[in-house]
Amino acid sequence: MISVAGVSKRFGSFTAISDISFEVATGEIVGLLGPNGAGKSTTMRILAGVFPPSSGSARVAGHDVVADSLRARAAVGYFPERVSAYQEMTVQSYLHYVGRMKGVRRAGLSVQADAAMRACGVDTVARRIIGSLSKGFRQRVGIAQALIGNPEVLILDEPTAGLDPEQVAEMRDLIRSLKQDRTVVLSTHILTEVEQTCDRVIILHRGRIVAVDTPANLNRRVQRAGRIYVEVTAPVVEAREWLARVGGVVSVSDAPGSRDGNAVLTILTERDRDVREDIARAIAERGWGLRELRSVAFSLEEIFLTLVQGDDDELERGTHGANLDHLSA
């Protein structure tokens, strides 16, 4: 559905993105993740046809974004970082206006506008002036306009920016619901958004791709040790020392909530070695009560920082690549 090959974008002497390549399959939700200035918006604007790449090629729904620009743009519904809807128009009249701009036939315009409003949950404010709506509703209107024309691809640039936690959760549900019929690419610098919304992650740093994978696979690739959370009714110091003797355990440390008589511990283990049964057996041998024992995945924030640090090290050495084998050695 989307294919990007060796794309770079330069603005004068500044290189916003450098030789990036990736693909997005039909029906995927893929997140572009990175700090401000990483190249996320530049990448999305190239895909949306806002401006061409300086080098390399990009195709959307089989159409080259430069050589076949009109067809490529017709396949894309674009939600820009700053939604610039006409504030004095009603939601309904604005969506009709967008439809006419996109060349939607008048006979089907009302049907499309109504469907977009229902999908985005703004049908209840169809006759309200956009400028009178909350930020969350204005964001929804922005996504509704992207749906006009029934595009195969949705490109959403920071769709949850400026929303409160409740609105973010609602927007997340909305984006997931759009996956049924479309391919979705969204950008964000909020790590939990990608973790809870996207099938795959493309991590950008300083205009380069650091990694392309699922959050789960990234976790496996960067972790150098296993991590286990244990809560046991036992003296803290005694539990820490006893569990540190279990084969395969690298270290044991106190976790929040640990107090005398109730040991809450984080246990680091050797990589690719599951010692949960051994830990449970050691606790049973001491006659302690086991309240909780579970593996703990690394957060996307920890993964991101590990990958970015690795990228910085490579840049300092004058080399770079998206191959992360060195991180899992």
FIGULO-337576 format. One line per 10 residues: number of its first residue (from 1); their letters; for each residue x, y, z of N, C-alpha, C. Coordinates in steps of 0.02 Angstrom, whole numbers. Example, Ala and Ser with C-alpha at 12.3 -4.5 7.8 and 13.67 -1.06 7.14 Angstrom:
# residues 2
1 = as = 660 -284 390 615 -225 390 660 -165 390  642 -112 354 684 -53 357 645 2 394
END
This chain:
# residues 329
1 = misvagvskr = 41 -61 0 0 0 0 43 63 0  96 64 42 143 120 42 213 92 36  253 120 -9 322 99 -18 367 160 -22  415 164 22 463 219 23 533 190 14  569 215 -36 635 187 -52 687 242 -58  734 244 -11 790 289 -14 772 363 -17  719 382 19 695 451 15 735 498 61  756 554 33 787 608 72 750 673 55  751 719 102 721 785 90 767 837 120  789 883 76 833 937 97 799 1004 87
11 = fgsftaisdi = 809 1048 135 786 1117 130 849 1161 133  874 1180 75 938 1215 73 993 1169 98  1029 1191 148 1084 1151 175 1061 1103 230  997 1108 249 970 1066 303 939 1003 274  958 945 301 928 881 280 878 860 333  814 859 315 761 841 363 756 766 371  759 729 316 761 656 319 815 632 270  846 575 288 904 552 249 898 478 232  887 463 168 890 394 142 847 346 182  783 362 191 739 318 229 701 271 182
21 = sfevatgeiv = 689 210 205 653 160 166 608 120 214  546 109 193 501 66 232 440 51 189  401 1 211 339 -16 177 284 -24 229  222 -9 207 164 -17 250 113 -59 211  90 -113 241 44 -158 207 -28 -133 214  -71 -158 171 -142 -141 173 -172 -162 240  -209 -117 271 -243 -132 334 -202 -124 396  -140 -102 390 -97 -92 449 -108 -22 479  -96 -18 544 -87 47 577 -13 50 596  22 97 566 94 103 578 108 172 608
31 = gllgpngagk = 147 173 661 163 236 694 232 260 679  238 324 660 303 356 655 318 388 722  370 363 754 386 385 821 453 420 822  457 475 859 520 510 866 509 576 900  563 606 925 557 672 957 542 726 905  525 785 929 513 841 883 577 852 842  567 861 776 624 872 732 655 809 705  624 751 719 652 687 696 640 675 622  591 710 592 576 700 521 508 669 508  467 663 560 401 631 553 356 670 506
41 = sttmrilagv = 347 734 520 302 775 479 326 781 407  391 786 398 419 790 330 402 727 291  411 669 323 395 606 290 321 603 271  278 624 316 206 620 303 185 669 248  216 727 246 199 775 194 220 751 125  274 715 122 294 685 58 243 634 36  221 591 82 171 540 66 104 571 46  88 628 77 24 661 63 28 705 1  87 712 -29 94 752 -90 100 827 -78  116 846 -16 124 918 -1 185 945 -36
51 = fppssgsarv = 240 907 -35 300 925 -74 336 861 -93  378 863 -145 412 803 -169 475 789 -129  500 727 -132 565 712 -101 621 743 -142  677 756 -110 736 780 -146 769 724 -185  764 663 -159 790 604 -193 753 543 -168  758 487 -205 722 427 -187 652 428 -215  613 377 -198 545 372 -225 496 349 -171  433 369 -179 380 348 -133 318 333 -174  285 279 -157 224 259 -192 168 248 -141  109 272 -158 50 263 -116 -4 231 -158
61 = aghdvvadsl = -29 174 -136 -81 137 -172 -60 124 -244  5 112 -254 31 97 -320 48 156 -363  39 218 -338 51 278 -377 112 316 -349  157 334 -394 215 373 -374 194 443 -354  218 467 -297 194 531 -271 218 590 -313  267 579 -357 290 633 -401 264 622 -472  278 564 -501 259 551 -571 184 544 -581  150 521 -529 77 511 -533 44 545 -473  61 608 -465 43 644 -404 -32 648 -391  -72 662 -442 -144 670 -432 -176 606 -406
71 = raraavgyfp = -159 549 -437 -188 486 -414 -163 467 -345  -100 482 -331 -72 467 -264 -108 508 -211  -119 572 -225 -152 615 -177 -226 596 -168  -257 572 -222 -327 551 -218 -336 490 -173  -282 452 -165 -286 392 -123 -273 407 -49  -257 470 -33 -237 488 35 -287 535 67  -304 520 129 -339 568 172 -289 594 222  -279 660 222 -223 689 261 -250 732 318  -226 717 378 -241 757 437 -176 792 457  -169 857 443 -105 891 457 -95 904 531
81 = ervsayqemt = -34 920 548 -17 933 618 -59 990 646  -71 1040 607 -113 1096 628 -176 1096 585  -232 1078 615 -295 1075 578 -317 1146 562  -329 1159 499 -346 1228 478 -416 1231 449  -464 1202 485 -534 1205 463 -560 1276 470  -606 1295 426 -636 1361 430 -681 1366 492  -660 1407 539 -692 1409 604 -763 1435 603  -780 1475 551 -847 1505 548 -898 1460 514  -876 1403 486 -922 1357 452 -949 1306 501  -1007 1278 485 -1032 1221 524 -993 1159 503
91 = vqsylhyvgr = -996 1108 546 -961 1046 530 -986 1018 464  -1051 1016 455 -1081 987 395 -1062 1026 333  -1067 1092 336 -1051 1133 277 -977 1128 260  -934 1123 311 -862 1116 299 -847 1051 263  -877 996 285 -864 932 253 -891 931 182  -946 964 170 -972 969 101 -923 1009 58  -895 1062 87 -847 1103 51 -784 1062 34  -760 1023 83 -701 981 71 -716 930 16  -776 902 17 -795 853 -34 -795 883 -104  -819 944 -109 -818 977 -175 -747 991 -197
101 = mkgvrragls = -704 1010 -150 -633 1022 -167 -599 958 -190  -621 901 -163 -591 837 -181 -623 806 -243  -673 840 -270 -704 816 -331 -757 762 -320  -783 756 -260 -836 708 -246 -900 731 -282  -932 684 -315 -993 702 -352 -1048 724 -303  -1085 774 -324 -1135 804 -280 -1185 751 -256  -1202 703 -299 -1252 653 -282 -1231 611 -221  -1167 600 -214 -1143 559 -158 -1112 597 -101  -1112 663 -107 -1077 704 -58 -1108 700 12  -1175 707 14 -1209 704 79 -1200 637 113
111 = vqadaamrac = -1202 584 73 -1193 517 101 -1123 510 132  -1072 533 95 -1003 529 120 -993 571 183  -1020 632 181 -1012 677 238 -1046 648 300  -1106 621 291 -1142 591 348 -1104 531 375  -1076 489 330 -1039 430 352 -976 450 390  -941 502 365 -881 526 399 -897 554 467  -952 590 473 -971 618 538 -989 564 588  -1024 512 564 -1041 456 609 -978 419 631  -933 406 584 -872 370 599 -830 406 651  -830 472 648 -788 513 693 -826 540 754
121 = gvdtvarrii = -889 522 759 -928 543 817 -943 616 821  -951 649 763 -968 720 762 -1036 732 730  -1074 679 719 -1140 687 689 -1188 725 735  -1174 723 800 -1217 759 848 -1205 834 848  -1149 856 817 -1134 927 814 -1130 950 742  -1165 916 697 -1160 930 626 -1176 1002 609  -1222 1033 644 -1243 1101 629 -1212 1153 674  -1163 1132 714 -1127 1179 758 -1071 1213 719  -1056 1275 738 -999 1311 710 -935 1280 736  -888 1266 691 -827 1231 710 -789 1269 765
131 = gslskgfrqr = -787 1335 759 -750 1375 808 -778 1370 879  -840 1346 886 -871 1341 953 -859 1272 985  -827 1227 948 -816 1159 973 -754 1154 1016  -752 1102 1057 -692 1089 1098 -635 1065 1053  -575 1065 1081 -517 1042 1043 -526 970 1019  -553 928 1063 -564 858 1044 -610 851 985  -665 889 985 -712 885 929 -682 914 865  -641 967 872 -609 995 812 -560 945 781  -525 907 824 -481 855 799 -521 801 761  -579 785 788 -622 735 755 -646 761 688
141 = vgiaqalign = -663 825 685 -683 854 621 -626 850 571  -564 861 595 -506 855 552 -498 786 522  -512 735 563 -508 666 537 -567 652 490  -625 680 506 -684 671 462 -670 698 393  -637 757 388 -623 784 322 -573 740 284  -529 706 322 -481 661 289 -517 600 260  -574 582 288 -612 524 264 -653 538 201  -666 602 189 -705 620 129 -667 599 67  -702 568 21 -671 542 -40 -654 468 -35  -668 438 23 -654 367 35 -583 347 17
151 = pevlildept = -532 381 46 -463 365 29 -443 297 57  -396 265 22 -370 201 45 -320 208 102  -289 266 106 -237 278 155 -254 340 196  -246 335 262 -254 393 306 -185 410 335  -166 474 330 -104 498 358 -121 550 411  -107 533 473 -128 573 530 -67 599 567  -56 664 564 3 695 594 -15 722 663  10 689 715 -2 709 785 -77 716 799  -118 665 789 -190 671 798 -213 683 869  -171 667 919 -191 676 989 -158 736 1021
161 = agldpeqvae = -123 777 983 -88 835 1011 -137 883 1045  -123 901 1107 -162 950 1142 -226 924 1173  -239 859 1169 -301 832 1197 -291 811 1269  -345 812 1308 -341 788 1377 -344 711 1377  -328 679 1434 -324 606 1435 -388 571 1410  -446 597 1428 -508 565 1405 -516 571 1329  -499 630 1303 -503 640 1230 -452 597 1193  -393 588 1223 -341 546 1193 -367 474 1187  -398 449 1240 -425 381 1239 -479 374 1185  -522 425 1179 -574 423 1128 -544 424 1057
171 = mrdlirslkq = -492 465 1048 -460 470 983 -425 404 966  -396 373 1015 -362 308 1005 -412 256 981  -471 254 1013 -523 207 992 -547 222 921  -553 286 905 -574 305 838 -524 282 785  -460 292 798 -408 272 749 -409 197 740  -415 160 794 -417 87 787 -477 64 746  -534 99 754 -594 80 716 -586 93 642  -543 140 623 -534 157 552 -493 104 516  -458 62 553 -414 11 524 -454 -39 481  -517 -48 496 -556 -100 462 -555 -92 386
181 = drtvvlsthi = -555 -32 362 -561 -20 290 -501 15 260  -453 38 300 -400 80 274 -333 64 305  -281 87 271 -213 86 299 -202 152 334  -175 151 393 -166 212 433 -93 221 451  -66 280 438 0 300 462 -9 360 506  14 356 568 8 413 613 75 429 643  84 492 660 147 513 692 132 536 762  180 527 806 173 551 874 242 550 907  249 590 960 309 584 1002 289 556 1070  224 534 1076 199 505 1138 206 429 1133
191 = lteveqtcdr = 249 400 1172 267 330 1166 207 284 1178  166 300 1228 109 256 1243 58 254 1187  54 307 1147 7 308 1091 24 253 1041  87 247 1024 108 196 976 97 126 1006  115 119 1069 110 54 1102 39 28 1103  -10 73 1112 -79 53 1120 -120 56 1056  -92 84 1003 -131 95 942 -104 58 882  -39 51 876 -8 32 812 13 -42 809  9 -69 748 33 -136 735 109 -138 730  138 -86 700 210 -82 693 233 -12 708
201 = viilhrgriv = 298 -6 722 328 58 740 386 73 692  389 135 668 448 159 632 479 214 675  538 201 702 569 250 746 618 292 706  607 358 708 649 406 674 690 446 725  752 460 707 795 501 750 843 539 705  841 604 710 885 648 669 878 633 595  816 622 574 803 612 503 819 544 475  838 497 518 856 429 497 810 378 530  800 321 499 762 267 529 808 227 573  789 220 636 827 182 685 802 110 688
211 = avdtpanlnr = 736 101 680 707 34 684 639 32 652  620 -26 625 553 -39 599 533 -108 624  483 -111 668 463 -176 695 400 -167 737  374 -223 763 319 -220 811 348 -201 879  308 -171 923 333 -156 991 359 -218 1026  325 -275 1018 346 -337 1051 414 -360 1025  424 -358 960 488 -379 931 544 -332 951  530 -267 954 581 -219 976 602 -235 1047  552 -253 1088 568 -271 1157 617 -329 1160  604 -381 1120 648 -439 1121 718 -422 1094
221 = rvqragriyv = 721 -377 1046 784 -362 1013 831 -319 1056  803 -277 1099 846 -233 1138 861 -257 1209  819 -302 1235 829 -320 1305 891 -364 1312  930 -348 1361 990 -386 1376 979 -434 1434  921 -430 1466 905 -474 1522 830 -480 1528  808 -534 1560 737 -540 1577 723 -500 1640  659 -484 1650 641 -446 1710 578 -475 1739  579 -488 1804 523 -521 1838 504 -478 1899  438 -471 1908 411 -436 1966 386 -488 2015  406 -482 2078 385 -529 2130 361 -491 2191
231 = evtapvvear = 304 -514 2218 280 -487 2283 269 -547 2328  303 -548 2386 302 -606 2430 299 -582 2503  262 -619 2544 258 -601 2616 319 -630 2650  370 -588 2657 433 -610 2686 473 -548 2705  521 -555 2751 566 -499 2766 603 -478 2703  608 -413 2691 634 -389 2628 706 -411 2616  749 -399 2665 820 -415 2656 830 -490 2646  795 -530 2686 801 -603 2681 777 -627 2612  721 -601 2589 694 -621 2523 741 -602 2467  768 -542 2473 814 -519 2421 876 -563 2417
241 = ewlarvggvv = 904 -581 2475 964 -622 2476 950 -693 2454  893 -721 2474 877 -790 2457 864 -798 2382  825 -752 2353 808 -758 2282 868 -742 2237  916 -705 2263 976 -691 2224 1018 -754 2212  1005 -807 2252 1043 -870 2246 1014 -916 2192  955 -900 2167 923 -943 2117 964 -941 2053  976 -999 2023 1014 -1002 1962 982 -962 1906  1022 -923 1871 996 -882 1817 977 -811 1837  976 -798 1903 960 -731 1928 1023 -688 1926  1018 -630 1896 1075 -584 1891 1076 -536 1950
251 = svsdapgsrd = 1018 -508 1967 1015 -461 2023 944 -457 2049  937 -435 2112 872 -426 2144 873 -358 2178  821 -318 2165 818 -251 2195 747 -237 2219  743 -191 2267 677 -172 2293 637 -133 2241  572 -146 2239 527 -109 2196 482 -66 2241  448 -15 2212 403 26 2253 351 -16 2290  340 1 2353 291 -35 2394 322 -87 2439  388 -97 2431 422 -147 2473 429 -121 2544  412 -163 2592 419 -144 2662 429 -208 2703  448 -201 2765 463 -259 2806 402 -304 2811
261 = gnavltilte = 412 -368 2796 357 -416 2798 320 -423 2732  334 -377 2684 302 -381 2618 355 -359 2567  391 -407 2540 445 -392 2494 418 -385 2423  430 -327 2393 412 -315 2323 477 -305 2286  492 -350 2240 559 -353 2211 557 -354 2134  609 -325 2105 622 -332 2033 683 -375 2024  674 -429 1986 728 -478 1976 750 -477 1903  813 -464 1892 841 -469 1825 872 -538 1816  858 -568 1758 882 -636 1746 925 -638 1683  960 -693 1675 998 -702 1614 952 -703 1554
271 = rdrdvredia = 976 -678 1499 936 -673 1439 914 -742 1414  851 -746 1391 823 -807 1363 822 -865 1413  819 -849 1476 813 -901 1527 754 -886 1572  704 -930 1571 643 -921 1611 653 -955 1678  658 -915 1732 671 -944 1798 611 -934 1845  552 -921 1816 494 -908 1859 477 -969 1903  480 -1030 1875 465 -1089 1915 517 -1098 1971  579 -1084 1955 632 -1091 2006 622 -1040 2062  600 -980 2043 588 -929 2095 529 -949 2138  475 -974 2107 416 -996 2145 434 -1053 2192
281 = raiaergwgl = 477 -1099 2168 498 -1155 2209 540 -1131 2269  583 -1082 2257 625 -1056 2311 582 -1022 2364  530 -987 2343 485 -954 2390 446 -1005 2430  422 -1059 2397 385 -1112 2432 429 -1147 2483  493 -1158 2467 539 -1191 2514 546 -1152 2579  541 -1086 2575 548 -1044 2635 481 -1037 2671  427 -1062 2641 362 -1056 2673 331 -987 2669  355 -946 2622 328 -879 2615 265 -880 2571  224 -831 2579 164 -825 2537 180 -786 2473  164 -816 2417 177 -784 2352 114 -746 2330
291 = relrsvafsl = 119 -681 2326 62 -639 2307 60 -626 2232  118 -617 2202 120 -603 2130 189 -619 2103  188 -649 2042 251 -664 2007 236 -659 1932  270 -614 1897 256 -605 1826 317 -575 1791  321 -592 1726 372 -561 1685 352 -489 1670  400 -445 1664 388 -374 1650 423 -356 1585  385 -333 1536 415 -311 1473 446 -243 1482  495 -229 1441 524 -162 1441 473 -114 1409  468 -55 1435 422 -6 1407 448 20 1340  403 47 1299 424 75 1235 472 133 1246
301 = eeifltlvqg = 463 168 1302 509 223 1317 581 197 1327  588 141 1363 654 112 1373 683 88 1307  641 57 1266 663 33 1200 687 93 1158  646 145 1157 662 204 1117 728 235 1138  738 243 1203 800 273 1227 860 230 1210  852 163 1213 907 118 1195 925 125 1122  874 128 1079 886 133 1007 916 200 988  890 253 1018 916 320 1003 988 327 1026  1003 299 1085 1072 302 1109 1119 265 1061  1095 207 1036 1135 170 988 1146 208 924
311 = dddelergth = 1094 245 902 1099 285 841 1149 342 851  1146 375 909 1193 429 924 1265 403 923  1276 343 951 1344 314 952 1369 302 882  1324 277 837 1344 263 769 1359 328 731  1319 379 744 1331 443 710 1398 473 731  1416 465 795 1480 490 819 1538 453 787  1527 388 770 1579 349 737 1578 360 662  1526 396 637 1522 409 566 1488 354 527  1452 309 560 1417 255 527 1345 256 548  1303 222 507 1232 218 527 1200 161 489
321 = ganldhlsa = 1151 130 521 1111 78 487 1052 61 530  1001 34 499 941 14 536 947 -57 564  1003 -91 551 1013 -159 576 1027 -154 651  987 -188 691 993 -181 764 1025 -242 796  1059 -284 757 1087 -344 786 1137 -328 841  1170 -271 834 1221 -254 885 1189 -239 952  1124 -223 952 1091 -206 1015 1071 -269 1053  1068 -326 1021 1045 -386 1055 1103 -435 1067  1163 -411 1059 1221 -455 1069 1232 -467 1143
END
